[in-house]
Amino acid sequence: MNDVFPVHGMDAVVFAVGNAKQAAHYYSTAFGMRLAAYRGPETGSPDEVAYVLTSGAARFELRGSVRPGTWLARHVADHGDGVIDLALDVPDVEAAYRHALEQGARGLAEPHVMEDEHGKIVVAAIAAYGETRHTLIDRSNYNGPYLPGYVAAEPIVAAPDVRNGRFFQAVDHCVGNVEQMDEWVEFYERVMGFTKMAEFIGDDIATEYSALMSKVVADGTRKVKFPLNEPAVGKKKSQIEEYLEFYGGPGVQHIALATNDILATVDHMRKAGVEFLDTPDSYYDDPALRARIGEVRVPVEELKSRRILVDRDEDGYLLQIFTKPVVDRPTVFFELIERHGSLGFGKGNFKALFEAIEREQARRGTL
Ligand SMILES: [Fe+2]
């Protein structure tokens, strides 16, 4: 089938934060990321600073306002630290943008060229849920540290002492919390030609355990995967409702990071102070779990001691774990995921996972 909106993959996850200097330190020390590029008042950017960090193919940009009254300062005041842009690497920005607008997307930036001594990039942007945007970028004719206007920067700390010197290698998927899931599923189908993946959480699971409904859309190559959640009427207050309330509307809930050694990564990140959701002993001691997951690469005891979850489907299995929110508000968090064939998102873990989340909500008094 003709791909109406080809994408190469994720280009960057862009965060608006209250203190980008300290956030860059956090993602360096706790997530093992390497500072690669910077812009700020010293480099001709009078209103804001931006730190660009990488870990393998994953790239985060952390933007902070250096003065009051800017769009960025207002965004942080409204939403707290959060994701403002899920930037996509596309082969033809002009065609992608034109297709998106023809299909009803709202344009935020017309295609334009930016250049410096490292070459040129083509960039445009369209609006997604809430105040989130998708920048569309073609950097195939550019070899600078990030974008024109940014200068190369040295890592903040030494590389972590793990295989390949990094805790994770790529962004696996980016999850949005929205009010109307189907509206946004339809948006990605129509505007980007994305298709639904098999996994979804319907009202069967929703009512009892998760209080959310979820569907996943992805591009034709399955490199870009966007699960979308909406609150469901459950027995308890939905965690999605809590997010929408505290974030002040729809936004990115979590970013899943693909790792090839989740055990070592979790050990290092815990040691660096990252908090992960707890999972009850009963999850691991349940004979049904052992029957469900079959053989995985390490004994269940190794997973249990780290609170790593495991799920299996017809294609294989996956190991995953979720951090607690990494910002002040109960909004944005991360997932680590190690895939062994499975293309799923851990549906089988929803019950155990949401019971754990509910314990955290109860501690905050927002259940
Ligand atoms: Fe996830």
Residues whose N, C-alpha, C, O or C-beta is under 5 A from the ligand:
A	BS01	LIG	A256 E335 F345
